[in-house]
Structures are given as structure tokens and as C-alpha cells.
Amino acid sequence: MLASTLPAQAVPRLYEQLASNGPPTPLQILRQVEQHYQHEGRIVEFELEVEKGVITYEISLARSNDNNFLELTLDASGKVLEREREPGEMDDESELEALAALEDQDWQVSQLVERAIGQQQGYLIEAQLEHNIGISYLEVELLTEKGKRKLAVDLATGEPLPILQWD
């Protein structure tokens, strides 16, 4: 089950599980993938999943000049469980357009996640490149003690998009 679709009563349990797991944190997993797979592309999507109490991470990487995605599944320690190349699909066009903007500005997704989170305390549970209404941005979902929070960062400026914040 995606962390973003967890029932409300499961959110505090997931927060406690992430807090008690210790390193690596989801953000550290994100950085680890960026470092180890930089020659394979850039991260376009990061999702924390929980199934039967077990945390895994699903991460998609791509290059803007290639219509293939590298799909990784990692365990909570960062060990690769699955690695698969998949062709892009029509619904990936938004991610690819945003990816081109990310590459133009030479951002890493981890940098933008840090900018989105700022001084807030919590755990990254999802990050996805998006392009809507003429804006390329990174949508970030953060799990805090109080629940889930969605944030967004403009890929052109690296600045938070307050109009695209959800509680």
C-alpha cells in the first residue's frame, strides 16, 4: 500500500515505525539512489510503500532524451530488491517535461525535497516531478507527527510554491 493512501489511523504507526527504524531515512535512501544511479538518469518519482508492516521504496529514474524508465524497488536499508527497465507511457509525459526542466537547472531531487521541507520535522513518503498549468514542479509528501502534508517546489526557481500546499 502506498504511504500516501494509508488510512488515517495508520499514519501515526508509520511515523513511529520510521522514527524507530533509524538510518537510513527515506531522504537518505533518495540521496543514495541519486549517487549510485546518476549515470542511469534522474529520479522522477519516489514512493514509500508499506505492505504487512514492511517498508519498501519504489523509485523511477529517467533521462529527458530517453523514453525508458529504470524502476527500482529497495528495502528499508537501501538494498535493491528489484531492478527493471520499462518503456515510458502516455501519462509519463508530464514527468518527462518536468524532468527536462530539472536537468536544465541541474537540480537533484534531494536538493528540492530539502527546500520543500525547510525546517519542518518529518519523513519523506513521496516525491514526484509534475508539469501542470505551464509550471514544472516537484510535488513532495511529508509525514509529520500531525499527519501528511503535501508541498511543491518550482523547478525553475527552486522556491516553494505556496499555492500548491495541501494539508
Beta strands, then each sheet from edge to edge (+ up, - down):
strand 1: 42-51
strand 2: 54-62
strand 3: 68-75
strand 4: 80-87
strand 5: 123-132
strand 6: 135-144
strand 7: 147-154
sheet 1: 4+ 3- 2+ 1- 5+ 6- 7+
end
